[in-house]
Amino acid sequence: MADHVHMLVLIPPKIAVSSFMGYLKGKSALMMFDKHANLKYKFGNRHFWSEGYYVSRVGLNEATVRKYIREQELHDQMKDKLSVKNMRTLLRIASNTYPL
């Protein structure tokens, strides 16, 4: 399961990236806690997002970035399936090596 979010956004030059990210993370956390009240207990004190973020200018590579974001969910799903398959294989090997 993914533990991060990929977004492609256009921020006007007059708005600082840090201000935009603070607003986005703050409002989205409030929306999540309002919609899923049980998350308040898991993420006490309303800390839903981690402190940092990564920002990069896209420029002429916008189409490449859009494609990457679109395909990322499929990539993460495949990676999760491989992780489960690898874990099952390790458990099978361990049970054969150390029978109960």
Sequence and secondary structure as in RCSB ss.txt:
>XXXX:A:sequence
MADHVHMLVLIPPKIAVSSFMGYLKGKSALMMFDKHANLKYKFGNRHFWSEGYYVSRVGLNEATVRKYIREQELH
DQMKDKLSVKNMRTLLRIASNTYPL
>XXXX:A:secstr
   S        TTS HHHHHHHHHHHHHHHHHHH TTHHHHTGGG  S S       GGGHHHHHHHHHHHHHH
HHHHHHHHHHHHHHHHHHHHHHS  
